[in-house]
Structure formats: structure tokens, C-alpha cells
């Protein structure tokens, strides 16, 4: 293992890789924005198409199915075309999916005239979701491991967390776009979300075409990861298998469970906030009325966050909960930035284990239905999820050399957990209530904590940052 530290963004040849890192980080913002919109789409389809929570989770299924289907082809293409070719391919696929939402919206408009069924319209939207996810798979399969080699290996977890912080910014903006276009209403108070849903996706299509051109002309060096386990050596003409290393195998499992937990919490956030949050104090409503004499526009905007329930109490509206999701992603982003700083001082596997334990506690308290304490714990879960995806990724591909690209494709394939377990969480919520549904992500976080604390045993390595490395066969 090469331990000669040049710096956070300085390669082994002494050249700065900061510009390349910044350019690649823009991809993280892109898929954060797309994922943020996905996470506020469920409630829209529940109401527009009369779907149950479990049925609306088909949105997540289609999204993560794209990851599952395209992760291995993306890894293969990354090996054949290099980082640049794989990134451009992914961007073009995202553009195709974004533009598909235009005809999907037209198909949806035929439902009211009886020309197509609501199921057909739903499938049309799901197709666009799946195509975009297929493109994002290329970007995640390539960009995640690429950030780990853009400088000293000891700071691999720090770099990937910094890059993923851009993902957090995109996740803040995504729900805001969703609230504007998925939950919009006309002056008569009638929902216009089905007619305007395509707008942010078409905008994404334009942006990624521009990005593809930028990457085509940019300098994206094809840097090889360090081969600490000598996987690139051949034994009787065949390379050693990545599956012989438990730290990689269990990273695939941990990533499956993490994305499952994340997708469930993110996608049912609006359901939780509109159904489980205690009634808003009556004084808030009178306060908003007073505000109208001083700031009518602000008052109108804030009133859109609330509505009166059938029981006659003030509760969060769908639009208000969608906007509030951005606060959750602010917690997520703060966790990413602070986590990146902590990872420069503390070993990655211990921090992952600690955050896993904290999320077990947070989701258990949500499950217990403790009023505003449980509501607060939902936001705390966003904070403690922040470092999990990139840190599991960095720990999983540690020391795998040229085969890191192949390993990356399997870890990205594990994202299919986001397609499966939200349906289970939705089923539990349909049978009991949304609070009880949090038992599903709680179990996932138990395993993640186990993986983090036991990573040195699985990898036969002191730490991701350690100077001394004890490598097994």
C-alpha cells in the first residue's frame, strides 16, 4: 500500500486533481436532485390514482430496478471505455429519461377522456423513472469509486463524503421542485400536478446534455486504484476473485439494507408528516392571519403549508410536508459536511458503526409514537444516514485495485434494496400506521452498525486510514 501522502486532491504523480474532483462532484448534485423529486412523488400518485402506500412504492421499485438492471453493464462499460466514456453514456441516458416525461404527461392527460386507463398512465411515468435511474446507475458506478482515487488513499472516505455532499444539496432542491410542480393547484384549488409534473424532468434533460458536452472536452484521467490485495495478479491465468474478501461481500449486503432504509424513510416522509405529526397549535393559525396585514405574500405561502383536518384541527398539508422534506435534507447535508470533517480525524468504520447505532435509536423512538420527540427523531435519522452510503462504498472497495470498478458495479446493484423494502414498510404502514413502519429501517441499521464496528476483522486491515495494514490472502 502506498502511504506517501501528497494531499487531499493531489495524485501520486504530484499533480492537482481538484478541478476534476469538482467536475465529477457536479454529477452527485444531479442525481441528488432526481432522487429528491422521486421521494416526494409517492403521495401525489396515492391521491391522483387512489393507490395504497404499498402500491405507490412502485415508484421506488421502478427507480431502483433501473439501478439493479444497469449496474453490471455500467461496470463493464467503465472498464471498456474508462471513466469519461461511462459518464457521458450515463448522462445521455438521463437526458432520454427526462425528455420521456413530456409524452408521459400527454398520456396521463388522456385518462380523463377515457382514452387510456390510469394504470397505463402510471406505467408511462414509471418508465421514465426507470430510464433516468439507468443513467444514474452509470454515474454512480463510475463517480463513486473515481472520487476515492483522486488523491491520497487515506482520505478516500473524506473525498467521497465531500462529493456526496453535493448529492445532499440536490436532495434539498428536489423536494422544493416537487412541491411546486407535483402539488400545484390552480386558482379554483384544483390540482394541476399531473399537467406540470414533466417540467423539472425536461429541465434535467437539457442540463445533462450540456454536462455531457463539458465532460467530452474535459480532462478526465483514468486513474487506477491501489491493489492492496494483489487482485490484479493472476493465478494460473485468472485474476483473483473480489468475492473472496468479506469486507466487500458484506459491503454489498450493508448497502442493500442502507438504501432500503433510506428509500423507505425518504419516500414515506410526507405520509408520516401528514398523518403522525401531533395537531398544530391553534395559535399558529391566528398568527398566520395576523401576518396577512404585514406580508400578504408570505402569509399566503405559509398558509399553503397547513390545512384543517376532518377532526377540525390544524395539520400539515401535502405541500407543506413536501417543503418540510427539504429541512430533512438540510439535516442530511449538514451530516455530510460534518461527517467529511470527522472522517479526517476518526477512522471510517467506527464512525459508520456509531451512526448506525444512533439511527437504530432514532427509528425505534419513531416507532414508539412519542409525539414531537418522534417527529424530531425523523430529522435526526436524516442526519445519521448522511455518511452511510459513501462510507460503506469506500470501505467495500478498499484495496481492490483495477477490480474496484467491477466491485463498484455490485455495490451499486445492491441499491435494489430501495426497490424492495419500501414495499414492506408500506405494507406495515397500511396494516398498522406509518410510525410502526419504521421498524423496517431500524432492522437495517442494526446490520450497518454491525458491519462498521467489525470491518477490521472482515478486511484484515487496521483501518481505512491506517499506516499499518495486515492483508490476508
C-alpha angles and dihedrals in degrees: 000000000000108000101172101123114215097169144283095290102019120106129221089266091058095250122133116250096183096111091050090049092051092049093049090046089062087069090061090056089052097055092040089058092048092047091047091057091048091055094060096042098081097074090048092059093041089062102032095046100025094243128164119237091258091050094048088055086077083087089065090041092057091044096051093037086067089056092049095049098044104036096089094043088048092052091048092049091048089057093047100040102025126231096304096051092048093049093051091048090052093049092052091051091051089051091052091051093046093053091046089070089071095066089035088060091050090051089051090052089061092064094080091051091050094242093122135015124251088245091059091050091049091051090050090057091045090054090057091048091052094048092051090048089052090057092045088053090064090049095047094043090053107029097048097058091035092063089055093061098045093098142341112357092225088068095047093113091047093052096047091048091050091050091046088054086073085056086057092054090052090049090056092052095043097068090046090056089045093053091050098048107021097044101031120135134197125234090276090058093249117142114253095178094113090058098046102036092099096059100083091042093052088049089053089053091056094046095051092050087057091047091051090056091049092051091047091062097034126099106250107170116208100234121188120225119236114270101221093160094046091238090151090063114096127233111200090340097310129101118240115263123255087212090071089074116080094200088065097040093050090045087062090053093044092050091049090054095041094053089044090055093043094048092049095050095042097045096047095041093104092047090053095046094048096044110028105034111104116251114286112250111264090233090070091065094051089046091055090050091054090049090062092075091058107031114013096175093050091046092052091049093049093045087059087065093064139050137176114256126221087262089061097248130123113257138165116277124222090257092049092049090048091053090045088057086070088063088056090053090048086059087047092051093047087052091052095051095042090043092053088054093047091050090062089060105030132046114265100231094054092049090049090051092049093049089048091055091047090053092049087057094044096050091044090055090050088051090053092061097228098167117236091001089062091047089053090050091058088062091044089055088059089054095049094045090057101093098032104090098046094039093051087048094052093045092047098053095039113139097356097125118197089353090067088092091056091045089049091057091056093047089051089048087058087068085085084088085081089062097052114034098048086065088056091047089049091050092052089048092050091050097043119358140292094269092057089051089071089076087082098061090040091064090048092054091052090064093044090055089049092052094048097050093044099043095107089058092048095045097035084227129122094224144322088258098036122126093211117062125185106200124195127207 
